């Protein structure tokens, strides 16, 4: 597996992980986008916890073309 975290913010309690997607999907398709890419963010979060011992507090898919962002809840189906 090969990947790269786009943006990682260190906050007091852990990490906020952001992944940018150049997907122009309208808002009514954002749930589908989240389902398509949520696994990727989950893998990033797991690797980050293993590497640093600090929790990932939030994960986001940022859609600059669609002018929005989707928060991904880890562990949700």
C-alpha positions as CSV (number, residue, x, y, z in Angstrom):
1,X,0.0,0.0,0.0
2,X,1.3,3.5,-0.9
3,X,-0.3,6.8,0.1
4,X,0.4,10.2,1.4
5,X,-1.5,12.3,3.9
6,X,-2.4,15.7,2.3
7,X,-2.6,17.8,5.5
8,X,-2.0,16.8,9.1
9,X,-2.7,19.2,12.0
10,X,-1.4,18.6,15.5
11,X,-3.8,19.7,18.1
12,X,-3.7,19.4,21.9
13,X,-5.3,16.0,22.1
14,X,-3.9,14.4,19.0
15,X,-4.3,14.8,15.2
16,X,-6.7,16.2,12.6
17,X,-6.2,14.5,9.3
18,X,-7.4,16.1,6.0
19,X,-7.4,14.6,2.5
20,X,-8.0,16.7,-0.5
21,X,-10.0,15.3,-3.5
22,X,-10.5,17.2,-6.7
23,X,-14.0,15.8,-7.0
24,X,-16.7,18.2,-8.3
25,X,-19.6,16.1,-7.0
26,X,-22.6,18.0,-5.9
27,X,-23.6,17.9,-2.2
28,X,-26.2,15.2,-2.8
29,X,-23.3,12.8,-3.8
30,X,-20.9,13.7,-0.9
31,X,-22.0,10.6,1.1
32,X,-20.9,8.4,-1.8
33,X,-17.6,10.3,-2.0
34,X,-17.1,9.7,1.7
35,X,-17.8,6.0,1.3
36,X,-15.4,5.7,-1.6
37,X,-12.5,7.3,0.3
38,X,-13.2,6.7,3.9
39,X,-11.2,3.5,3.9
40,X,-8.1,5.4,2.8
41,X,-8.4,7.8,5.7
42,X,-9.0,5.0,8.1
43,X,-5.7,3.4,7.0
44,X,-3.9,6.7,7.3
45,X,-5.4,7.2,10.8
46,X,-4.4,3.7,11.9
47,X,-0.8,4.1,10.7
48,X,-0.6,7.5,12.3
49,X,-1.7,6.2,15.7
50,X,0.8,3.3,15.4
51,X,3.6,5.6,14.5
52,X,3.0,8.3,17.1
53,X,0.9,6.8,19.8
54,X,-1.4,9.8,19.6
55,X,-5.1,9.5,18.6
56,X,-6.6,10.9,15.4
57,X,-9.4,13.3,16.7
58,X,-11.0,14.1,13.3
59,X,-10.7,13.1,9.7
60,X,-12.0,15.2,6.8
61,X,-12.2,14.9,3.0
62,X,-11.8,18.4,1.6
63,X,-13.5,19.0,-1.8
64,X,-12.1,22.4,-3.0
65,X,-13.7,22.1,-6.5
66,X,-17.1,21.4,-4.9
67,X,-16.5,24.0,-2.2
68,X,-17.1,21.8,0.7
69,X,-15.7,19.3,3.3
70,X,-17.0,16.0,4.7
71,X,-16.1,14.8,8.2
72,X,-15.5,11.1,8.2
73,X,-16.5,9.3,11.4
74,X,-14.0,6.5,12.0
75,X,-15.5,3.1,12.8
76,X,-18.8,4.0,11.1
77,X,-20.0,1.7,8.3
